[in-house]
Amino acid sequence: MALVAQGITTLKDVLTISIDKLTSILRHQTRAEALVQAVSSVSGITEDRLKHAHSRVAKSVGVDELVNECNAQLGTPYEAAIAALLREEPSWVVTEIDDGKRQNDPDLMVQLGTITIIIECKTTQKKVPLIGKEEAWAVLQKAADYDRSYKRVTLGKPQFDETCKKKVAGAHDITLIEHTVFIEGVLRVLLGSLSAQSFLEWLGQPGLSDLQRLGGKPTYQE
């Protein structure tokens, strides 16, 4: 009744308000967190839910304009927007490899200690907005001359097609990560609930990146 009195009448409403407001309504943080966890287990983690949380929490760390740019841009401007957002974390070094002067280079490199991640950014404006296998696997060819210990990652916006998702399940040399999932991971680092090293280690795990294996506190619980 307390939730309904505040206009929170659906499961989606529970997942889209801040944990602080929910705590205020329920008068107990543990109770609020338990409710979010229970609703999450029923509703799952949808793209819309993550985007709403990202918009809210990005303001708290002063990166809302950068996140908006990442959400809005395509092509080369998208690569630049992702690089700008990544540079908000000072512990790793971000290099834009593809500077427009050399052809067939991957887009970005992120380095922290002994970890090096090579990222190829792919976006699409197709009527059916899905990234196919040829684009998804291009990073392997583009990064062929780089150290084999470097992790190869394709960042896809908005999503990969089902063929990509099935094929990458057995891959050992490439990671596919979708835009919204990537933003979630970066925001967890910037919010301080996940270390930069843990994020890069997770990002470098071959296959389709899975939020269930990512540490830190989900943005929708902030």
DOKEFI-856518 format. One record per atom (N, C-alpha, C, O, CB): residue in one letter; x, y, z. Coordinates in steps of 0.1 Angstrom, whole numbers, plus 2048, in hexadecimal, padded with zeros to 3 digits. Each point is the difference from the previous one (the first is absolute). Glycine has a CB too. Example, Ala and Ser with C-alpha at 12.3 -4.5 7.8 and 13.67 -1.06 7.14 Angstrom:
2
A8847C784E/A7F780C800/A80980C800/A80A800807/A7E37F4805/S80F8177ED/S80980B800/S7F880B808/S80580B801/S8077EF7E9/
REM end
This chain:
222
M8087F4800/M7F880C800/M80980D800/M7FC80A7FA/M7F27E9812/A81D80C7FB/A80980B800/A8058037F2/A80180C7FC/A8067EE81C/L7FC7FC7E0/L8058027F2/L7F58067F8/L80280A7F9/L80E7E3809/V7E480D7FF/V7F58057F8/V7FD80F803/V7FC8087F7/V7FA7E0808/A80B81B80E/A7FD80E804/A80980A7F9/A7FD80C7FF/A7FB7EB817/Q8148047E6/Q80A8097FA/Q8007FE7F0/Q8098057F9/Q8057F981C/G7E87FB7E6/G7FE7FF7F2/G8087F47FA/G8018007F4/G7FB81880B/I80A7E0809/I8087F47FC/I7F67F47FF/I7FE7FA80B/I8188107FF/T7E57F37EB/T7F67F67FF/T8047F47F7/T7F87F6800/T7F881C803/T81B7EE7F7/T8057F57F8/T80E7FB803/T807807807/T7EA8017E7/L8127EC80E/L80E7FC802/L80A8097F9/L80B802806/L7ED7E67FC/K80581D7F2/K8098097F9/K80280D809/K80B805800/K7ED7F27EA/D7FE80D81C/D80180C809/D80A7FE80B/D809809803/D7E07FD7F8/V8177EE80B/V8097FC80A/V80F8017FB/V809804807/V7E57ED804/L81480A7E9/L80D7FF7FA/L80680D7FB/L80C8017FD/L7EE7E87FE/T7FD821803/T80580C7F9/T80180C80A/T80580B7FC/T7F07ED7F0/I808806820/I80280B80A/I80D7FD807/I8057F5800/I7E280F803/S81F806803/S80D7FF807/S7FE7F880D/S7F57FF806/S8138167F1/I8027E480D/I8007F880C/I7FE80980D/I7FA7FC809/I8147F27EC/D7F781E80A/D7FE80980B/D7F1804802/D7FB80080B/D81C8097F1/K7E27F97F9/K7F2804801/K7F87F4805/K7F7801808/K80C80F7E5/L8017E480E/L7F97F4804/L8027FD80F/L7F77FD807/L80C7FA7E2/T80980C81C/T8037FF80E/T7F8809808/T7FB7FD80B/T81C7FC7EF/S7E8814801/S7F880A807/S7F17FB802/S7FA80280A/S8168107ED/I7EB7E87FE/I7F27FC800/I7FE7F480A/I7F6800807/I8078097E1/L80C7ED817/L7FF7F4808/L80680180E/L7FE7F8808/L8027FC7E2/R808817818/R80680480D/R80A7F5804/R8027FF80C/R7E980D7FA/H81B7ED7F1/H80B7F7804/H8077FC7F3/H7FA7FB7F6/H7F97FC81E/Q81B80B7EC/Q8087FE7F4/Q8007F17FD/Q7FF7FC7F4/Q80F818811/T7F37E3805/T8017F27FD/T7F37FB7F9/T8007F87F7/T80F80581D/R7E68097F1/R7F37FC7FB/R7FF8057F1/R7FB7F97F7/R7FA808820/A81080B7E6/A8008057F3/A8087F87F6/A7FC7FD7F5/A80081A815/E8107E67FB/E8097F87F8/E7FB7F27FD/E8017FA7F5/E812813814/A7E77ED801/A7FA7F37FF/A7F48007F5/A7FE7F77F9/A80980481F/L7F18107E9/L7F58017F6/L8068017F2/L7FA7FA7F7/L7F881181A/V8187FD7ED/V8068027F3/V8057F37FB/V7FF7FC7F4/V80781C811/Q8017E0804/Q8067F47FC/Q7F57F67FC/Q8017F87F6/Q81280C81A/A7E27FC7F8/A7F57F67FD/A7F98047F2/A7FD7F77F8/A800806821/V8018107E5/V7FA8047F3/V8097FD7F5/V7FB7FD7F5/V7F8815817/S81A7F07F6/S80A7FD7F5/S8007F27FC/S8017FD7F4/S80D815815/S7F17E5801/S8007F17FD/S7F37FC7F7/S8017F77F9/S80C80581D/V7E980C7EC/V7F37FD7F8/V8018077F3/V7FC7FA7F6/V7F780481F/S81180F7EA/S7FF8087F4/S80C7FE7F7/S7FF8027F4/S7F480E819/G8197EC7F9/G80B8007F7/G80680E7FE/G7FB80A805/G7FC7E17F0/I815815804/I80780D7FE/I7FD8047F1/I8067FA7F7/I80C80081B/T7E580F7EC/T7FD8047F3/T80880C7FC/T806807808/T7E37F17FB/E81980A7F0/E80780B7FA/E7FA80E805/E808809804/E7FF7E97E8/D7EC80F813/D7FA80C805/D80380380E/D80280C804/D7EC7F07EB/R8117FA819/R80380280E/R80E805803/R802809808/R7EE7E47FD/L81A80D7F4/L80E805801/L80180E7FC/L807808806/L8017E07F7/K7F281B7F7/K80280E7FB/K7FA80A80A/K80680B802/K7F97EC7E6/H7F680681E/H7FA809809/H80980280C/H80280B805/H7E77EE7F4/A81D7FC80C/A80980180C/A80D8087FC/A805807808/A7F27E3800/H80E8137EC/H80C8077FB/H7FE80F800/H808808804/H7FE7E47EE/S7EE818809/S7FD80F7FF/S80080680E/S80480B801/S7EE7F17EA/R8097FD81E/R7FF80580E/R80D800807/R80480B806/R7E57EC7FB/V81F7FE7FF/V80C800808/V80B8077F9/V80A805807/V7EF7E6802/A8078177EA/A80B8077F9/A80180F805/A80A805800/A7F27EC7EC/K7F8814817/K80080E806/K80780180D/K80780A803/K7E47FA7F1/S8157F1814/S80680080D/S80F8017FF/S80780480A/S7E67EF7FF/V8198087EC/V80F8017FF/V8048097F5/V80B8017FB/V7F67E880D/G7F58207F3/G80380A7F6/G8047FC7F2/G8078077F9/G80180581B/V7F37E87E8/V8037FB7F3/V7F37FF7F7/V8007F87F6/V8147FC813/D7E18127FB/D7F47FE7F9/D8018057F2/D7FA7FA7F7/D7FA80981E/E8138087E8/E8018047F2/E8087F77F8/E7FD7FD7F4/E80281A814/L80B7E37FE/L8097F67F9/L7F87F37FD/L8017FB7F5/L81380E816/V7E47F37FE/V7F87F47FE/V7F58037F6/V7FD7F77F7/V807801820/N7F68147E9/N7F68037F6/N8078007F2/N7F97FC7F6/N7FB81281B/E8187F77EE/E8078007F3/E8027F17FB/E7FE7FD7F4/E80E819812/C7F87E2803/C8027F17FD/C7F37FA7FB/C8007F87F6/C81380781B/N7E28057F5/N7F37FB7FC/N7FC8057F3/N7F97F97F8/N801805820/A80980E7E5/A7FB8077F4/A8087FE7F3/A7FB7FF7F5/A7FC81281A/Q8167ED7F3/Q8098007F4/Q8017F37F9/Q7FE7F5806/Q80F81D805/L7F87EE7E8/L8027F57F8/L80E8027F9/L80480B7FF/L7E37F07FE/G81E7FA7FE/G80C8017F8/G80C806807/G8027FD80C/G7F08067E1/T81680580D/T80C806806/T7FD80980C/T8077FF80A/T8038007DF/P7EB809817/P7FD80780C/P7FD7F780C/P80280480B/P7F580E7E6/Y8047E280C/Y7FD7F780B/Y80E7FC806/Y8017FF80D/Y7E97F97E8/E81F805803/E80D7FC805/E80680B809/E8067FD80B/E7FE7F57E0/A7FB81A810/A80680B808/A7F880280D/A80680380A/A8018087E1/A7EC7F3815/A7F880180C/A8047F580A/A80180380C/A7EC8077E7/I8157EA809/I8047F5809/I80E803806/I8027FE80B/I7F07F27E7/A817815805/A80D803805/A7FF80B80B/A8077FF80A/A8037FB7E0/A7EE810814/A7FF80B809/A7FA7FB80E/A80580480A/A7F880C7E3/L7F97E7812/L7FB7FB80C/L80A7F7808/L80180180C/L7E87FF7E9/L81E7F8804/L80B7F8806/L80A808807/L8067FC80A/L7F67F27E4/R80881D80C/R80A809806/R7FC80680D/R808807807/R8007FE7E2/E7EB7FA81B/E7FC80580D/E8067F780B/E80080580C/E7EB8047EA/E8197EB807/E8077F880A/E80F8027FF/E8067FC7F6/E7E77F2809/P81A81780B/P80E8047FF/P80A7F4801/P80B8027FC/P7EE81480D/S8027DF7FC/S80A7F5802/S8047F97F4/S80A7F9800/S7EC805816/W8028037DF/W8057F97F4/W80380A7F5/W7FC80C801/W7F67E0805/V8158107F0/V8058087F5/V7F87FD7F3/V7FF7F47FC/V81880E80E/V7E28087F0/V7F87FE7F5/V8078067F3/V80480B801/V7E77F580D/T8177F87E8/T8078047F4/T7F67FE7F4/T7FB7F57FE/T81C80680B/E7E78107EF/E7F87FE7F4/E80A7FC7F5/E8078087FA/E7E880A80D/I8117E17F6/I8097FB7F6/I7FD8047F2/I8098057F8/I7FA7E7816/D7F08137EE/D7FB8047F3/D7FF810800/D7F6805803/D7FE7E57F9/D81781C7FF/D80080F800/D7FC8057F2/D80180C7FE/D8117F4814/G7EA7F77E5/G7FC8057F3/G80B8007F6/G7FE8027F4/G7F180B817/K81E7F27FA/K80B8007F7/K8047F37FA/K8057FF7F5/K803815818/R7F67E17FB/R8037F37FC/R7F37F87FE/R7F7801808/R81F800804/Q7EA7F77EA/Q7F47F87FE/Q8017F2807/Q80B7FB803/Q7F38117E7/N7F67EF819/N7FF7F2805/N8067FE80E/N8057F6803/N7FB8037E5/D7FF812820/D8047FF80E/D7F47FF809/D7F68057FC/D81F8087FF/P7EC7EC810/P7F580080A/P7FF80E806/P8088097FD/P7FC7DF808/D7F181A802/D7FC80E804/D80780480C/D80780B801/D7E47F27F5/L8157FB815/L80480580D/L8097F6807/L7FF7F47FE/L7ED81A804/M81D7F6807/M8077F8809/M7FF80580E/M80280C802/M80E7EE7EB/V7ED7FD81C/V80080380E/V80A7F8808/V8007F47FF/V7E78127FF/Q82180180A/Q80B7F9806/Q80080380F/Q7FE80B804/Q8107F57E7/L7F47F581D/L80180280F/L80A7F5805/L7FC7F47FF/L7EC816803/G8237FA802/G80A7F6805/G8037F67F4/G8058047F6/G7F37FE822/T8067F17EB/T8047F67F6/T7F47FD7F6/T8017F77F8/T80F7FF819/I7E58117F2/I7F47FD7F7/I7FF80A7F5/I80180C802/I7F37EB812/T80A8047E0/T7FE8087F4/T7F47FB7F9/T7FF7F57FC/T819811802/I7DE8037FF/I7F47FD7F9/I8008087F3/I80180C800/I7F37EF816/I80A7FE7DF/I7FE8077F3/I7F18007FD/I7FA7F5800/I81D8047F8/I7E3812805/I7F28017FE/I7FD8057F2/I80580B7FC/I7F87FA81C/E7FB7F47E1/E7FA8057F3/E7F1803802/E7F97F8805/E8187F97EE/C7EC81B80A/C7F2805802/C7F87FE7F3/C8048047F5/C80480D81C/K7EC7E97F0/K7F87FE7F4/K7F2805804/K7FA7FD80A/K8147EF7EE/T7ED81C7FF/T7F2805801/T7F87FD7F3/T8077FE7F6/T80081481B/T7EC7EF7F0/T7F97FD7F4/T7F3809800/T7FA80280A/T80F7E67F4/Q7F381C7F6/Q7F38077FE/Q7F77F87F7/Q7F68057FA/Q816810809/K7F67DE7FC/K7F87F77F8/K7F1800804/K7FD80380C/K8177EF7EF/K7E380B7FC/K7F27FF804/K7FE7F680B/K7F980380A/K8018037DF/V80D7EF817/V8017F780B/V80E802806/V80A7FB7FB/V7E67F37FB/P81081A815/P80D805806/P8087F5807/P80180080C/P7F48167F6/L8107E17F7/L8087F5805/L80E7FF7F9/L8018027F4/L7EA7F1812/I81F80B802/I80E7FF7FA/I8037F27FD/I7FE7F7808/I80A81D805/G7FC7E97E6/G8037F37FB/G80E7FB803/G808807805/G7E77FD7EA/K8137EF80D/K80D7FA803/K80C8067FA/K80A802807/K7E97E97FA/E80C81A7F3/E80B8067F9/E80580C808/E80C802802/E7EC7F67E8/E7FF81181A/E80480B807/E8057FD80E/E80A805805/E7E68087EE/A8097E9813/A8047FD80E/A80E7FA801/A80680280A/A7E17FA7FA/W81D7FC7F2/W80D7F9801/W80B8087F9/W80B7FC7FF/W7E97EF801/A8098217FB/A80A8087F9/A80C804809/A80B8027FB/A7E38077F7/V8107F781B/V80B804809/V80B7F6800/V80C804802/V7E380780D/L80E7E87EE/L80B7F67FF/L8098037F5/L80D7FF801/L7E47F0809/Q80A8157EB/Q8088037F4/Q80880D802/Q80C8027FD/Q7E47F27F4/K809816815/K80680D802/K80B80080A/K809808800/K7E18027FA/A8157ED810/A8097FF80B/A80A7F57FE/A8077FC809/A7E880E806/A8127F17E5/A8097F47FD/A80E803803/A8077F6804/A7E98037EA/D815813811/D80E803802/D80380480E/D80C803803/D7F58047E6/Y7F57F9820/Y80380480E/Y8037F3808/Y7FD7F57FC/Y7F381F801/D8167EF80F/D8047F5809/D7F47F7802/D7F5804803/D81C80B808/R7F17E47F4/R7F57F6802/R7FA80080E/R7F57FB802/R8167F77EC/S7FD81381B/S7FA80180E/S7F680B802/S7F880080A/S81E7F77FE/Y7E98127EE/Y7F680B801/Y7F27FA7FE/Y7FF7F77F7/Y81281A801/K7E67F380F/K7F27FB7FF/K7F98087F5/K80180C7FF/K7FE7ED819/R7FA7FF7DF/R7F98067F5/R7F1801803/R7FA7F6804/R8178017EC/V7EA81580F/V7F2803804/V7F98077F5/V80580A7FB/V8017F681D/T7ED7FC7E5/T7F88087F7/T7F4806808/T7F97F8806/T80D7F97E6/L7F981C814/L7F6807807/L7F58037F6/L8028087F6/L80E80281B/G7E47F07F0/G7F58017F6/G7F5809805/G7FB7FE80B/G80C7EC7EC/K7F481F800/K7F5808803/K7F67FF7F5/K8048037F4/K80A80D81A/P7E57EC7F4/P7FB7FD80E/P8027F2804/P8037FD80C/P7EC8147F0/Q8107E57FA/Q8017F2804/Q8067F87F5/Q8018047F5/Q7EB7FF81A/F8187F07F5/F8057F77F6/F7F57F67FC/F7F77FE807/F820804802/D7EA7F97EB/D7F67F77FB/D8027F2807/D80A7FE806/D7F480E7E4/E7F87EB815/E8007F4807/E80B7F77FB/E8067F8808/E7E28097FB/T81C8007F0/T80B7F87FB/T80D803808/T8087F7804/T7ED8087E5/C80E80E819/C80B804807/C8007FB80E/C80A7FB805/C7F781A7EE/K7F47EC814/K7FF7FC80E/K8027F1801/K8067FB80A/K7EA8177FA/K80B7E67F3/K8027F2800/K80F7FC7FE/K8067F7806/K7E28057F3/K81E80A7FD/K80D7FD7FB/K80B80480B/K8097F9802/K7F080A7E6/V80480981F/V80A805809/V8007F780D/V80A801808/V7F48167EE/A7F87E280C/A7FF7F880C/A80C7F6802/A8047FD80B/A7E38057F4/G81E7F97F5/G80B7F7801/G80E8067FC/G8097F97FF/G7E77F67FC/A81081F804/A80C8077FC/A80A80180C/A7FC80080C/A7F780D7E3/H81A7F380D/H80A80180A/H80980D7FE/H809802808/H7F77E57FB/D7FD8207F3/D80980C7FC/D7F880D7FE/D8068097FB/D8097E67FB/I7E581180D/I7F880D7FE/I7F580180A/I7F97F6804/I80D8097E3/T7F780D81C/T7F5803809/T7F68097F9/T80480A7F9/T80A7F481B/L7E57FF7EC/L7F68097FB/L7F980780C/L7FB7F8809/L8027FA7E1/I80181B816/I7F980680A/I7F780B7FA/I8048087F8/I80E7F4818/E7E18047F4/E7F68097FB/E80180D808/E80480180B/E7ED7EC7EE/H80B81E800/H80280E805/H7FB80280E/H807805808/H7F78027E0/T7F57F581A/T7FA80380D/T8087F980C/T80180580B/T7E97FE7E9/V81A7F0809/V8087F980A/V80D806802/V80580180C/V7F07EA7ED/F81281A7FD/F80D807801/F7FE80C809/F808803809/F7FF7F57E0/I7EF811814/I7FE80C808/I7FD7FC80F/I805807809/I7F28057E2/E8027EA817/E7FD7FB80E/E80D7FD807/E80280580B/E7E87F17EE/G81F803800/G80D7FD806/G80980C803/G80580180B/G7FA7E97EA/V80281F802/V80880C802/V7FA80980B/V807805808/V7FF7FB7E0/L7ED801819/L7F980880B/L8037F980D/L80280880A/L7EC8007E6/R8127EB811/R8037FA80D/R80E804804/R80380180C/R7EE7EB7EF/V8198157FC/V80D804803/V80080E805/V80680480A/V8047EC7E5/L7F081980A/L80080E803/L7F880380D/L80380A807/L7FE7FB7E1/L7F67F381B/L7F880180D/L8087FA80C/L7FC80380B/L7EF7FC7E8/G8207FA80A/G8087FB80B/G7FC7F2805/G8067FC80A/G7FF81B7FB/S7F17E37F5/S7FC7F3806/S8087F47F9/S7FF7F5805/S7EA8157FF/L81E7F97F2/L8087F67F8/L80D8067FD/L80180B7FC/L7EA7EA7FB/S82080380B/S80D8057FD/S8038007F1/S7FA7F87F9/S80E80081D/A8008117E5/A8038017F2/A8067F37FB/A7FD7FB7F5/A80781D80D/Q8057E2806/Q8067F37FD/Q7F67F57FE/Q8007F87F7/Q81580F815/S7E17F87FE/S7F67F67FF/S7F88017F3/S7FC7F67FA/S80380981F/F7FE80E7E4/F7F88027F4/F8077FB7F3/F7FB7FA7F8/F7FB81A813/L8177EF7F4/L8087FC7F4/L8027F1800/L7FF7FA7F5/L80D81C80C/E7F67E480B/E8017F2800/E7F37F97FB/E8007F67F8/E81080C81B/W7E48047F1/W7F37FB7FC/W7FF8027F1/W7FB7F77F9/W7FB80D81E/L80D8087E4/L7FF8037F2/L8087F77F7/L7FC7FE7F5/L80081A812/G8107E47FE/G8097F87F8/G7FC7F1800/G8077F87F9/G80A81880C/Q7E57EC802/Q7FC7F2800/Q7F97FD7F2/Q7F68067FD/Q8077FA81D/P8087F67DF/P7FA7FD7F3/P7F17FC800/P7FC7FB80B/P81A7FE7EE/G7E380A7FD/G7F17FD7FF/G7F880C800/G80580B7FD/G8007E080F/L7EE8147F7/L7F780B801/L80080580E/L7FC7F8809/L7F68007E4/S812814816/S80180680D/S7F27FE808/S7F68047FA/S81C80C7FE/D7EF7EB814/D7F47FD808/D80080880C/D80A7FF808/D7F67EA7EF/L7F682080B/L7FF80880C/L8007F880D/L80480580A/L7F080C7E8/Q8077E380D/Q7FF7F880C/Q80D7FC806/Q8027FD80C/Q7E97FA7EB/R82080A801/R80D7FD804/R80880C804/R80C7FF804/R7F47ED7ED/L7FA82080D/L80780D803/L7FE80380F/L7F5800805/L8088087E3/G80E7FB81E/G7FF80480E/G7FB80E802/G7FC8077F7/G8167E980E/G7EE815807/G7FC80E803/G7F1800802/G7F87F77FE/G81B8127F5/K7E8803811/K7F2802802/K7F98057F4/K80480A7FA/K8017FC81E/P7F07F37E4/P7F98057F4/P7FB80E801/P7FC80480B/P7FD7E47F1/T80781F7F9/T7FC80E800/T7F2802804/T7FC80A806/T8147FB7E8/Y7E77F1810/Y7F2801803/Y7FE7FE80F/Y7F5801805/Y8057F87E4/Q81080481E/Q7FF7FF80F/Q80780C807/Q80080180C/Q8007E67F2/E8058227FA/E80680C806/E7F580A804/E80480B805/E8117F27EC/
REM end
